[in-house]
Amino acid sequence: MKEEKDGMAVFFCHCDGEVSGMVDVPAVMEYAATLPKVTIVEEHEHLCSKEGIARLKEVLRDGKVDRVVMAACSPRTHGDIFLNAVESVGINEYLVEFANLREQCAWVHEDREEATEKAKDLVRMAVFRAMELEPLDRIKLSIFPSVLVIGGGVAGMEAALNIASKGFKVVIVERAEEIGGRVRKLSTTFPTISCGIPCRHDCPECEFTPKVEEIYAAGNIEVLTSAELVDVEGRIGDYKVKVRRKVGEGEEEVRDLNVGTVIIATGSRTFDPGRIPDYGYEFEDVITSEELELMYLQTRKGGGGAKLLRPSDGRVPKRVDFIQCVGSRGLKPGSNPYCSITCCLYAIGHARAIKEMYPDTEVYIHYTNIQAPYRGFEEYYAETSSLGIKFVRGAVDKVEEQGGQLFIGYEDADLQRREEATTDLVVLSVGQEPSDNTTKLSEMFHVERDIDGFFMEVNPRVVAEDKTGVFVAGCALGPRNIRYAVADGRAAAENAIRLMEQGFVEVEPVIPVVDEDKCIRCGVCESLCRYEGIKVGEAEAAEVIAALCRGCGLCVASCPAKALQMKYYSDDQLRTLLRTAFSMPVAVAEAERG
């Protein structure tokens, strides 16, 4: 006969002194032992350590308890560690409650006695709420074994190749006529600007072109160029998407695709310097770094290698001025507040190339702070300073044209004076911004964006991406260099492969339930749900679609008939929590007296 369990265990973590330094843990443990249903009270210096988890499992395996309270730190950071341990000994994870004694108690108090009394309150609240909890089972969803990769740049290509190597079908949707993204426009990459030692084979000829050919040669990768996503339906593991594609002059086709996971690798766009009039982008001899690349590529076609020629007269410039942070770091009205990371080394690489081609040409780089965040780049910058390239620290306040001559006005902070000079060519090192379709895709797949407008980088310990099956890679997450964009693509591929090899995903059952007797079919819940997780169709009551619901609770809070209750956060559970915050619940107190 199976042994019945009807007790509760409360585990206390000293958190290496983070809790016990302000809270009298033994006193709170003694108090917890007096609470109803509590049969086990344990403590550990570092409960989430290997030794702590082993002790937790040992106690629960031998104890007659079916509910657990973790009096430790935030469940957002360490919750999964404890829940996995609890489940491994046969206790349902939804019969576990947390009392956050670190962030909500020890860290916010200066008085030890007050912190200890508050800790007692938090533990009491957790114990009584745990008594109200009900076991829940995770919802299992199947995964369709194919992936949609949106964007055919280096991150998207890397993701596609990794997924295809595992035998899964991949469809790449690329808006441009060719895959390759912005890297296709590069004449070379830095710091390996030419072949030889220590060549890392990351220039377009050695690395990029073979990748493109490998994509088209793969039998399980389909490439749709001149295409864009127009509609999405479904959920993690089963997305139905519509792709509109240009197939000829004035002709389009719409493709319906069924995929299980999605990788967004839409990259970024470069800042439009016309938004900052000070930099004189309207003048013919003021160009962007992208236009400089295009000049190199076009002059190469004529044979004899790349050339640097003034757009106005086709002559080799005697002086070139690079202006950094164009559109970045909030230096000018209309610019973005963040650093675009790659621009400094990109300009330094071009400056070196110009100096090698034309040793007599003067090259100036106007900067506020040189950013060299990647390994080997600081040395690359230091070496450049010795080649005759002039680094001028200070803001550029104007670029003007007078009588066919280009003038640049700038600050030299090191000499503490303002300078004006004539120049032949100005190159604007433009920053990066979110791509044009970022907002649209964010809304389609319900993927959040950060304060700068890029897709938000997710800490998997805090937010589970498995809720959507949508992974983001490369510059869609923010400015990156090629190496790190490729690494992002590989990581996104690994996440998608993991789901498809598993064949299913389990999502949390913390979703609303509908009381059909109370539901008045008003449709308020459906109108508020951005995830299409609840519908009021022809049935007698609203229906929750478990695969789409994110458990946000907006519908529950807004239902005028009070017909919705959230599992794990029911009204009765929350009322108990609130009552217990100030006193012991009446029903429990009477039961104890009786």
C-alpha positions as CSV (number, residue, x, y, z in Angstrom):
1,M,0.0,0.0,0.0
2,K,1.4,3.4,-1.0
3,E,2.3,5.6,2.0
4,E,0.2,8.8,2.3
5,K,2.1,12.0,2.7
6,D,0.5,14.9,4.4
7,G,3.3,17.1,5.7
8,M,5.4,20.1,4.7
9,A,9.1,20.7,4.7
10,V,10.6,24.1,5.0
11,F,14.2,24.5,3.9
12,F,16.3,27.5,4.9
13,C,19.4,28.7,3.0
14,H,22.0,30.9,4.7
15,C,23.2,31.9,1.2
16,D,26.8,32.1,2.3
17,G,25.9,34.8,4.8
18,E,23.8,36.9,2.4
19,V,20.7,35.9,4.4
20,S,22.1,34.9,7.8
21,G,24.1,38.1,8.0
22,M,20.9,40.1,8.5
23,V,18.3,37.5,9.5
24,D,18.4,35.4,12.6
25,V,17.8,32.1,10.8
26,P,17.6,29.8,13.8
27,A,14.9,32.0,15.3
28,V,12.9,31.9,12.0
29,M,13.4,28.1,11.9
30,E,12.0,27.7,15.4
31,Y,9.0,29.8,14.4
32,A,8.4,27.8,11.2
33,A,8.3,24.6,13.2
34,T,5.2,25.9,15.0
35,L,3.2,26.4,11.8
36,P,0.4,24.0,10.7
37,K,1.4,21.0,8.5
38,V,5.2,21.8,9.0
39,T,6.9,18.5,9.9
40,I,10.4,19.1,8.7
41,V,12.6,22.2,9.1
42,E,16.1,22.1,7.7
43,E,18.9,24.6,7.1
44,H,22.1,24.7,4.9
45,E,24.8,27.2,4.4
46,H,24.6,27.0,0.6
47,L,21.4,25.1,-0.4
48,C,21.8,25.4,-4.1
49,S,25.3,23.8,-4.0
50,K,25.9,20.2,-4.9
51,E,26.0,19.3,-1.2
52,G,22.9,21.3,-0.4
53,I,20.9,19.8,-3.2
54,A,22.0,16.3,-2.1
55,R,20.8,17.0,1.4
56,L,17.5,18.4,0.2
57,K,16.9,15.2,-1.8
58,E,17.9,13.0,1.1
59,V,15.4,14.7,3.5
60,L,12.5,14.7,1.0
61,R,13.1,11.1,-0.1
62,D,12.8,9.9,3.5
63,G,10.2,12.4,4.8
64,K,6.5,12.1,4.7
65,V,5.8,15.4,3.0
66,D,4.1,16.4,-0.2
67,R,4.7,20.1,-0.1
68,V,7.8,22.2,0.2
69,V,8.7,25.8,1.1
70,M,12.1,27.1,0.0
71,A,13.1,30.0,2.3
72,A,16.1,31.2,0.3
73,C,16.7,33.6,-2.6
74,S,14.7,34.7,-5.6
75,P,13.0,31.9,-7.6
76,R,13.8,33.9,-10.7
77,T,17.5,33.1,-10.4
78,H,17.6,29.8,-8.6
79,G,14.1,28.4,-8.7
80,D,14.8,25.8,-11.4
81,I,17.6,24.3,-9.4
82,F,15.3,23.6,-6.5
83,L,12.3,22.6,-8.5
84,N,14.3,20.0,-10.5
85,A,15.6,18.5,-7.2
86,V,12.1,18.4,-5.7
87,E,10.6,16.7,-8.8
88,S,13.4,14.1,-8.9
89,V,12.1,12.7,-5.6
90,G,8.5,12.6,-6.7
91,I,7.0,15.8,-5.4
92,N,5.1,17.9,-7.9
93,E,6.9,21.2,-8.7
94,Y,3.6,23.1,-8.3
95,L,3.4,22.1,-4.7
96,V,6.5,24.2,-4.0
97,E,6.4,27.8,-2.7
98,F,9.2,30.3,-2.2
99,A,9.9,32.7,0.6
100,N,12.5,35.1,-0.8
101,L,14.6,35.9,2.3
102,R,17.5,37.4,0.4
103,E,16.2,40.0,-2.1
104,Q,12.9,40.8,-0.3
105,C,14.3,40.7,3.3
106,A,18.0,40.6,4.1
107,W,19.0,42.9,1.3
108,V,16.5,45.6,2.0
109,H,16.8,45.9,5.8
110,E,19.5,47.5,8.0
111,D,18.0,46.3,11.3
112,R,18.5,42.6,12.2
113,E,15.5,42.4,14.5
114,E,13.2,43.9,11.9
115,A,14.6,41.7,9.2
116,T,14.0,38.6,11.3
117,E,10.4,39.5,12.1
118,K,9.8,40.1,8.4
119,A,11.4,36.8,7.5
120,K,8.9,35.1,9.9
121,D,6.0,36.9,8.0
122,L,7.3,35.7,4.7
123,V,7.7,32.1,5.8
124,R,4.3,32.1,7.4
125,M,2.7,33.5,4.1
126,A,4.6,30.8,2.1
127,V,3.5,28.0,4.4
128,F,-0.2,28.9,4.3
129,R,-0.2,29.5,0.5
130,A,1.5,26.1,0.0
131,M,-1.4,24.5,1.8
132,E,-3.7,25.8,-0.8
133,L,-1.6,24.7,-3.8
134,E,-2.8,21.9,-6.2
135,P,-0.6,19.6,-8.3
136,L,-0.4,20.5,-12.0
137,D,1.1,18.7,-15.0
138,R,3.0,20.4,-17.7
139,I,1.4,20.6,-21.2
140,K,3.2,18.5,-23.8
141,L,3.4,19.9,-27.4
142,S,4.8,18.2,-30.4
143,I,7.5,19.8,-32.5
144,F,7.4,19.9,-36.3
145,P,10.9,19.0,-37.6
146,S,11.7,22.0,-39.7
147,V,13.0,25.5,-39.2
148,L,12.3,28.9,-40.7
149,V,15.4,31.2,-40.8
150,I,14.5,34.8,-41.4
151,G,17.5,36.5,-42.8
152,G,20.3,35.2,-44.9
153,G,23.3,37.0,-43.5
154,V,26.2,35.3,-41.7
155,A,24.2,34.5,-38.6
156,G,21.3,33.1,-40.6
157,M,23.6,31.1,-42.9
158,E,25.5,29.6,-39.9
159,A,22.3,28.6,-38.2
160,A,20.9,27.0,-41.4
161,L,24.1,25.0,-42.1
162,N,24.2,23.7,-38.5
163,I,20.6,22.6,-38.5
164,A,20.8,21.0,-42.0
165,S,23.9,19.0,-40.8
166,K,21.6,17.3,-38.3
167,G,19.2,16.2,-41.1
168,F,16.4,18.7,-40.5
169,K,14.7,20.8,-43.2
170,V,15.5,24.6,-43.2
171,V,13.9,27.4,-45.2
172,I,15.8,30.7,-45.5
173,V,13.7,33.7,-46.2
174,E,15.8,36.7,-47.4
175,R,14.4,40.1,-48.5
176,A,17.4,40.9,-50.8
177,E,18.0,39.3,-54.2
178,E,21.0,37.4,-52.8
179,I,21.9,35.9,-49.4
180,G,24.9,37.2,-47.6
181,G,23.6,40.3,-45.9
182,R,25.9,43.2,-45.3
183,V,29.1,41.0,-45.4
184,R,28.5,40.5,-49.1
185,K,29.2,44.2,-49.5
186,L,32.6,44.1,-47.8
187,S,35.8,44.3,-49.8
188,T,37.8,42.7,-47.0
189,T,37.5,42.2,-43.2
190,F,39.7,43.4,-40.4
191,P,42.1,42.9,-38.8
192,T,43.1,40.2,-41.3
193,I,43.2,42.5,-44.3
194,S,45.3,40.3,-46.5
195,C,46.4,36.8,-46.9
196,G,49.4,35.4,-45.0
197,I,50.4,34.8,-41.4
198,P,48.4,35.0,-39.2
199,C,45.5,34.6,-41.6
200,R,42.3,33.4,-40.0
201,H,40.6,32.9,-43.4
202,D,37.7,35.2,-42.5
203,C,37.9,37.4,-45.6
204,P,35.1,37.1,-48.1
205,E,37.1,35.1,-50.7
206,C,38.3,32.5,-48.2
207,E,35.3,32.1,-45.8
208,F,32.2,33.8,-47.1
209,T,31.9,32.6,-50.7
210,P,32.3,28.9,-49.8
211,K,29.5,29.3,-47.2
212,V,27.1,30.6,-49.8
213,E,27.9,27.8,-52.1
214,E,27.5,25.3,-49.3
215,I,24.0,26.7,-48.5
216,Y,22.8,26.2,-52.1
217,A,24.4,22.7,-52.3
218,A,22.7,21.4,-49.2
219,G,19.7,19.3,-50.2
220,N,17.7,20.1,-47.1
221,I,18.1,23.9,-47.3
222,E,15.6,25.9,-49.4
223,V,16.5,29.5,-50.1
224,L,13.7,32.0,-50.8
225,T,15.2,35.4,-51.9
226,S,13.3,38.6,-52.7
227,A,10.9,37.3,-50.1
228,E,9.3,38.4,-46.9
229,L,7.0,37.0,-44.2
230,V,3.5,38.3,-44.4
231,D,1.5,36.3,-41.9
232,V,2.1,33.9,-39.0
233,E,-0.3,31.6,-37.1
234,G,0.3,28.8,-34.6
235,R,2.5,28.1,-31.6
236,I,5.8,26.7,-30.6
237,G,6.4,23.5,-32.5
238,D,3.7,24.2,-35.1
239,Y,3.9,27.5,-36.9
240,K,2.0,28.1,-40.2
241,V,3.6,31.0,-42.1
242,K,2.9,32.8,-45.3
243,V,5.8,34.1,-47.4
244,R,5.4,36.5,-50.3
245,R,8.1,36.2,-52.9
246,K,9.0,38.1,-56.1
247,V,9.4,35.6,-58.9
248,G,9.6,37.8,-62.0
249,E,9.0,41.3,-63.2
250,G,5.8,42.3,-61.5
251,E,5.1,38.7,-60.5
252,E,4.7,37.4,-57.0
253,E,3.9,34.1,-55.4
254,V,2.7,33.3,-51.9
255,R,4.1,30.2,-50.2
256,D,2.5,28.4,-47.2
257,L,5.1,26.8,-44.9
258,N,4.8,24.7,-41.8
259,V,7.7,24.9,-39.3
260,G,8.4,23.9,-35.8
261,T,10.9,26.6,-34.7
262,V,12.0,30.0,-36.0
263,I,15.3,31.8,-36.0
264,I,15.3,35.5,-36.6
265,A,18.6,36.7,-38.0
266,T,17.5,39.9,-39.8
267,G,20.7,41.8,-39.0
268,S,20.7,45.6,-38.7
269,R,20.7,48.6,-40.9
270,T,23.2,51.4,-41.1
271,F,22.3,54.8,-39.7
272,D,21.3,57.5,-42.3
273,P,23.7,60.3,-41.8
274,G,21.4,62.7,-43.6
275,R,19.6,62.9,-40.2
276,I,22.5,64.9,-38.8
277,P,23.0,68.0,-41.1
278,D,26.4,68.9,-39.4
279,Y,28.2,66.2,-41.2
280,G,27.4,67.5,-44.7
281,Y,26.3,64.2,-46.2
282,E,24.6,66.1,-49.0
283,F,28.1,67.0,-50.5
284,E,29.5,64.7,-53.2
285,D,32.8,64.0,-51.4
286,V,31.2,63.1,-48.1
287,I,30.5,59.4,-48.1
288,T,29.7,56.6,-45.7
289,S,31.9,53.7,-44.8
290,E,29.5,51.4,-46.8
291,E,29.9,53.6,-49.9
292,L,33.7,53.4,-49.4
293,E,33.4,49.6,-49.6
294,L,31.3,49.9,-52.7
295,M,33.9,52.1,-54.3
296,Y,36.6,49.5,-53.6
297,L,34.4,46.7,-55.1
298,Q,33.6,48.7,-58.3
299,T,37.2,49.8,-59.0
300,R,38.4,46.2,-58.5
301,K,36.2,45.1,-61.4
302,G,38.4,47.1,-63.8
303,G,41.4,45.1,-62.7
304,G,44.5,46.2,-60.9
305,G,43.0,46.1,-57.4
306,A,40.9,48.5,-55.4
307,K,41.3,52.2,-55.7
308,L,40.3,55.2,-53.6
309,L,39.0,58.0,-55.9
310,R,37.1,61.2,-55.0
311,P,33.5,60.9,-56.3
312,S,33.6,64.5,-57.5
313,D,36.6,64.3,-59.9
314,G,37.9,60.7,-59.8
315,R,41.3,61.8,-58.3
316,V,43.2,60.2,-55.4
317,P,42.5,62.3,-52.3
318,K,45.4,64.0,-50.6
319,R,43.6,64.1,-47.3
320,V,40.9,61.8,-45.9
321,D,39.0,62.5,-42.6
322,F,37.1,59.7,-40.9
323,I,34.4,60.8,-38.5
324,Q,33.5,58.3,-35.8
325,C,30.2,57.6,-33.9
326,V,28.0,59.0,-36.7
327,G,24.5,58.2,-35.3
328,S,25.9,56.6,-32.2
329,R,26.4,57.4,-28.5
330,G,24.1,60.3,-28.5
331,L,26.8,62.7,-29.7
332,K,24.5,64.7,-32.0
333,P,20.7,65.3,-31.9
334,G,19.0,62.5,-33.8
335,S,21.7,59.9,-33.0
336,N,21.2,56.7,-31.0
337,P,22.4,56.5,-27.4
338,Y,24.3,53.3,-27.7
339,C,27.8,52.4,-29.1
340,S,27.7,50.4,-32.4
341,I,30.9,48.5,-31.3
342,T,32.4,47.7,-34.8
343,C,32.8,51.2,-36.3
344,C,36.2,52.1,-34.6
345,L,38.1,49.0,-35.8
346,Y,36.3,49.2,-39.2
347,A,37.6,52.8,-39.7
348,I,41.1,51.9,-38.5
349,G,41.2,49.0,-40.9
350,H,40.2,51.3,-43.8
351,A,42.7,53.9,-42.7
352,R,45.5,51.4,-42.8
353,A,44.4,50.2,-46.2
354,I,44.4,53.7,-47.6
355,K,47.8,54.4,-46.1
356,E,49.2,51.2,-47.7
357,M,47.7,52.1,-51.1
358,Y,48.7,55.8,-51.0
359,P,51.5,56.5,-48.5
360,D,51.4,60.3,-49.2
361,T,47.7,60.6,-48.4
362,E,47.1,62.1,-45.0
363,V,44.5,60.2,-43.0
364,Y,42.8,61.6,-39.9
365,I,40.4,59.7,-37.6
366,H,38.2,62.0,-35.4
367,Y,36.9,60.2,-32.4
368,T,35.7,60.7,-28.8
369,N,36.7,57.3,-27.4
370,I,38.2,54.4,-29.4
371,Q,36.4,51.2,-28.7
372,A,38.5,48.0,-29.2
373,P,36.5,45.4,-27.3
374,Y,37.7,42.2,-29.0
375,R,40.8,40.1,-28.5
376,G,43.7,41.4,-30.6
377,F,42.1,44.6,-31.6
378,E,43.7,46.8,-28.9
379,E,47.1,45.8,-30.3
380,Y,45.8,46.4,-33.8
381,Y,44.9,50.0,-32.8
382,A,48.2,50.6,-31.1
383,E,50.1,49.5,-34.1
384,T,48.0,51.7,-36.4
385,S,49.1,54.8,-34.4
386,S,52.7,54.2,-35.5
387,L,51.9,54.2,-39.2
388,G,51.4,58.0,-39.6
389,I,47.6,57.9,-39.2
390,K,46.5,60.8,-37.1
391,F,44.0,60.2,-34.3
392,V,42.3,63.4,-33.2
393,R,40.2,63.2,-30.0
394,G,37.3,65.6,-30.2
395,A,33.9,66.2,-31.8
396,V,33.5,67.4,-35.4
397,D,31.1,70.3,-35.4
398,K,30.7,70.9,-39.1
399,V,31.5,69.8,-42.6
400,E,31.0,72.5,-45.3
401,E,31.7,73.1,-48.9
402,Q,32.8,76.5,-50.1
403,G,33.9,77.3,-53.7
404,G,34.1,73.6,-54.5
405,Q,36.4,73.0,-51.6
406,L,35.5,70.8,-48.6
407,F,36.1,72.2,-45.1
408,I,36.0,70.3,-41.8
409,G,35.7,72.0,-38.4
410,Y,36.6,70.0,-35.3
411,E,37.9,70.0,-31.7
412,D,41.3,68.7,-30.8
413,A,40.8,67.9,-27.1
414,D,44.5,67.0,-26.6
415,L,45.7,70.4,-27.8
416,Q,42.7,72.1,-26.3
417,R,41.8,74.1,-29.4
418,R,39.4,74.1,-32.3
419,E,40.7,73.5,-35.8
420,E,39.5,74.1,-39.3
421,A,41.0,72.4,-42.4
422,T,40.4,71.7,-46.0
423,T,40.0,68.1,-46.9
424,D,39.5,66.0,-50.1
425,L,37.3,63.2,-48.7
426,V,35.2,62.7,-45.6
427,V,34.2,59.2,-44.6
428,L,31.3,58.9,-42.1
429,S,31.6,55.8,-39.8
430,V,27.9,55.2,-39.5
431,G,26.4,53.1,-36.7
432,Q,23.9,50.3,-36.7
433,E,20.1,50.4,-36.0
434,P,17.4,47.8,-35.8
435,S,16.4,46.5,-39.3
436,D,13.2,47.8,-40.9
437,N,11.1,44.7,-40.1
438,T,12.1,44.4,-36.5
439,T,8.8,45.9,-35.2
440,K,6.7,43.8,-37.5
441,L,8.4,40.5,-36.6
442,S,8.3,41.4,-32.9
443,E,4.6,41.7,-33.1
444,M,4.1,38.6,-35.3
445,F,6.0,36.3,-32.9
446,H,5.5,38.2,-29.7
447,V,9.2,38.6,-29.1
448,E,10.1,41.6,-26.9
449,R,12.4,44.4,-27.9
450,D,14.8,46.3,-25.7
451,I,15.0,50.1,-25.1
452,D,17.1,50.6,-28.2
453,G,14.6,48.8,-30.5
454,F,16.6,45.6,-31.1
455,F,15.2,42.2,-30.1
456,M,15.8,41.7,-26.4
457,E,18.6,39.4,-25.4
458,V,17.1,36.7,-23.1
459,N,18.7,35.3,-20.0
460,P,17.6,31.7,-20.1
461,R,17.8,31.4,-16.4
462,V,15.1,34.0,-16.0
463,V,12.9,33.8,-19.2
464,A,12.3,30.5,-21.0
465,E,12.6,31.0,-24.8
466,D,10.9,27.6,-25.1
467,K,7.6,29.3,-24.7
468,T,7.9,30.5,-28.3
469,G,10.4,28.3,-30.1
470,V,11.6,31.6,-31.6
471,F,15.3,32.3,-31.3
472,V,17.2,35.5,-32.3
473,A,20.7,35.7,-33.6
474,G,23.3,38.1,-34.8
475,C,22.9,41.9,-35.2
476,A,19.1,41.5,-34.7
477,L,20.1,41.5,-31.0
478,G,22.3,44.5,-31.4
479,P,25.6,45.6,-33.0
480,R,28.1,42.7,-33.4
481,N,31.1,41.9,-35.5
482,I,31.2,38.9,-37.9
483,R,32.8,36.5,-35.5
484,Y,30.1,37.0,-32.8
485,A,27.2,37.1,-35.2
486,V,28.3,33.6,-36.5
487,A,28.6,32.4,-32.9
488,D,25.0,33.6,-32.3
489,G,23.8,31.7,-35.3
490,R,25.4,28.5,-34.0
491,A,23.8,29.0,-30.6
492,A,20.4,29.6,-32.0
493,A,20.7,26.5,-34.2
494,E,21.6,24.4,-31.1
495,N,18.5,25.6,-29.4
496,A,16.3,24.7,-32.4
497,I,18.0,21.3,-32.9
498,R,17.5,20.4,-29.2
499,L,13.8,20.9,-29.5
500,M,13.4,19.0,-32.8
501,E,15.6,16.1,-31.6
502,Q,13.5,15.8,-28.5
503,G,10.3,15.9,-30.6
504,F,8.2,17.7,-28.0
505,V,8.3,20.6,-25.6
506,E,6.6,20.9,-22.2
507,V,5.1,24.3,-21.4
508,E,3.9,25.5,-18.0
509,P,0.3,24.8,-17.0
510,V,0.0,28.1,-15.2
511,I,-3.0,29.2,-17.4
512,P,-6.5,30.4,-16.8
513,V,-9.5,28.0,-16.4
514,V,-13.0,29.1,-17.4
515,D,-16.1,28.8,-15.1
516,E,-18.7,28.1,-17.8
517,D,-21.6,28.9,-15.5
518,K,-20.2,32.4,-14.9
519,C,-18.9,33.2,-18.4
520,I,-21.2,35.8,-20.2
521,R,-19.3,35.5,-23.5
522,C,-18.6,39.3,-23.6
523,G,-15.3,38.9,-25.4
524,V,-13.3,41.2,-23.2
525,C,-10.7,38.4,-22.6
526,E,-10.3,37.8,-26.3
527,S,-9.9,41.5,-27.2
528,L,-7.1,41.9,-24.6
529,C,-5.1,38.8,-25.4
530,R,-2.2,39.7,-27.7
531,Y,-1.2,36.0,-27.9
532,E,-4.6,34.7,-29.2
533,G,-4.6,32.4,-26.2
534,I,-8.3,32.7,-25.4
535,K,-11.3,32.7,-27.9
536,V,-15.0,33.3,-27.6
537,G,-16.3,31.3,-30.5
538,E,-19.6,29.4,-30.9
539,A,-19.2,27.5,-27.7
540,E,-21.2,28.3,-24.6
541,A,-18.1,29.8,-22.8
542,A,-14.7,31.2,-23.6
543,E,-12.0,28.6,-24.5
544,V,-8.4,28.8,-23.3
545,I,-5.9,27.6,-26.0
546,A,-3.2,26.2,-23.8
547,A,-0.5,26.1,-26.5
548,L,-0.8,29.8,-27.1
549,C,-1.5,31.1,-23.6
550,R,1.5,32.8,-21.9
551,G,-0.1,32.9,-18.5
552,C,0.1,36.7,-18.2
553,G,-3.2,36.9,-16.3
554,L,-4.5,39.9,-18.1
555,C,-7.7,38.2,-19.0
556,V,-8.3,37.0,-15.5
557,A,-7.9,40.4,-14.0
558,S,-10.2,42.0,-16.6
559,C,-13.1,39.5,-16.7
560,P,-16.2,41.4,-15.6
561,A,-18.0,38.2,-14.6
562,K,-15.1,36.8,-12.6
563,A,-15.4,33.7,-14.7
564,L,-11.6,33.1,-15.0
565,Q,-9.2,31.7,-12.5
566,M,-5.4,31.3,-12.9
567,K,-4.0,28.0,-12.0
568,Y,-1.4,28.3,-9.2
569,Y,-2.6,31.9,-8.6
570,S,-6.3,31.4,-7.8
571,D,-8.3,34.0,-5.9
572,D,-8.4,31.7,-2.9
573,Q,-4.7,31.2,-2.9
574,L,-4.0,34.9,-3.2
575,R,-6.5,35.8,-0.5
576,T,-4.8,33.3,1.8
577,L,-1.5,34.9,1.1
578,L,-2.8,38.4,1.8
579,R,-4.6,37.4,5.0
580,T,-1.6,35.6,6.3
581,A,0.6,38.7,5.7
582,F,-1.1,40.3,8.6
583,S,-2.4,37.4,10.7
584,M,-3.1,33.7,10.7
585,P,-6.1,32.8,8.5
586,V,-9.3,32.5,10.6
587,A,-10.2,29.0,9.4
588,V,-6.8,27.6,10.2
589,A,-6.7,29.4,13.6
590,E,-10.2,27.9,14.5
591,A,-9.1,24.5,13.4
592,E,-6.1,24.7,15.6
593,R,-8.2,25.8,18.6
594,G,-10.7,23.1,17.9
